[in-house]
Amino acid sequence: MELIKLIAAHTDARGTITDLISDDEVNAVTLITFTKGAVRANHYHERTIQWNYVLSGEILLVTQMPDAERIEKVLKKGDFAVTRENERHALQGVTEAEVLILTKGPRAGTQYENDTFRLAEPLISSNS
């Protein structure tokens, strides 16, 4: 997991303009909602990069690269993190939350299962 520090590209009296992603391709933009305690993912993608931008609430993001230690981070409104190819990941609603997911690779719509590989041992269990 890489946390991305967002910097406004432009600020004036009207507010700010912040590019979440620039100079890269995005194949899908997805809005995911969480109820408190809800667990999602517990999988990885071989050919997909996934950016996670928290619009509201808080989520726990747990990631693990093959043969590496688990990383856990609570993300709050405005936090932005990316998971890379082959990075195992799971998300859990710490509170009710909305997360904008931007992906590069074959993960969108009807292609979702083509590059989604479920984990035999979940990073976050539904009973957590």
C-alpha positions in Angstrom: 0.0 0.0 0.0 1.2 3.4 -0.8 -0.4 6.5 0.8 -0.5 9.4 -1.6 -0.2 12.9 -0.4 -2.6 15.1 -2.4 -1.5 18.6 -3.3 -3.8 21.1 -4.8 -3.0 22.0 -8.4 -4.8 25.3 -8.1 -6.2 27.3 -5.2 -8.1 30.6 -5.3 -11.0 32.3 -3.5 -13.4 29.7 -5.0 -11.6 26.7 -3.5 -9.1 24.2 -4.8 -8.6 21.9 -7.8 -6.7 18.7 -6.9 -5.8 16.0 -9.4 -6.2 12.6 -7.9 -4.5 10.9 -10.9 -2.5 12.6 -13.7 -0.5 11.2 -16.6 -2.0 7.7 -16.1 -4.8 5.7 -17.6 -8.0 4.8 -15.6 -10.3 2.1 -16.9 -13.0 2.3 -14.3 -14.3 4.6 -11.6 -16.4 2.9 -8.9 -18.2 4.1 -5.9 -18.3 1.6 -3.0 -20.3 2.1 0.2 -19.6 0.4 3.5 -21.8 -0.2 6.5 -19.9 -0.2 9.8 -18.0 -3.5 10.1 -18.6 -4.6 6.4 -15.7 -6.4 4.9 -14.9 -6.2 1.2 -12.2 -7.6 -1.1 -9.9 -10.2 0.5 -8.4 -10.7 -2.9 -5.7 -9.4 -5.3 -5.4 -8.5 -9.0 -2.6 -9.7 -11.2 -2.8 -6.9 -13.8 -4.8 -4.2 -12.1 -3.7 -1.1 -10.0 -6.4 0.2 -7.6 -6.5 3.7 -6.2 -8.8 4.2 -3.1 -10.0 7.7 -2.2 -12.2 8.0 0.9 -15.1 10.3 0.3 -16.7 10.0 3.8 -16.3 7.9 6.9 -13.4 5.7 7.8 -12.2 2.3 6.5 -9.5 -0.1 7.5 -7.2 -1.0 4.5 -5.1 -4.1 5.0 -2.6 -5.1 2.3 0.1 -7.6 1.9 2.6 -8.2 -1.0 3.6 -11.8 -1.6 6.2 -13.0 1.1 5.9 -9.6 2.9 4.3 -8.4 6.2 0.8 -7.2 6.5 0.2 -3.5 6.5 -2.9 -2.0 8.2 -4.0 1.6 7.9 -7.2 3.4 8.9 -8.1 5.8 6.1 -10.3 8.8 6.7 -12.1 11.2 4.5 -9.6 12.7 2.0 -7.1 9.9 2.4 -5.8 8.4 -0.9 -4.0 5.0 -1.2 -3.0 2.8 -4.0 -2.6 -1.0 -4.2 -0.5 -2.4 -6.9 -0.5 -5.6 -9.0 -0.4 -8.8 -6.9 -0.9 -6.8 -3.6 -3.5 -8.7 -1.5 -6.0 -6.2 -0.1 -9.1 -6.1 2.1 -11.2 -3.2 3.3 -13.5 -2.9 6.3 -15.9 -0.1 7.3 -14.7 1.3 10.6 -17.8 3.6 10.3 -20.3 3.9 7.5 -18.1 5.1 4.5 -18.0 5.9 0.8 -14.9 5.1 -1.2 -14.1 6.1 -4.7 -12.2 3.3 -6.4 -10.2 4.1 -9.6 -8.7 1.2 -11.5 -6.2 0.7 -14.3 -6.5 -2.8 -15.7 -9.1 -5.5 -16.5 -11.2 -5.2 -13.3 -14.2 -3.1 -14.5 -17.8 -4.2 -15.0 -18.2 -7.6 -16.7 -14.4 -8.1 -16.6 -14.3 -7.9 -12.8 -13.8 -11.7 -12.3 -11.1 -11.9 -15.0 -8.5 -10.3 -12.8 -9.8 -11.0 -9.3 -8.3 -13.8 -7.2 -9.9 -14.6 -3.9 -7.6 -15.3 -0.9 -7.7 -18.7 0.8 -6.8 -17.0 4.0 -8.6 -13.6 4.3 -6.7 -10.6 5.5 -9.8 -9.5 7.4 -12.4 -12.0 8.5 -16.0 -11.1 8.5 -16.0 -11.7 12.3 -13.2 -9.1 12.9 
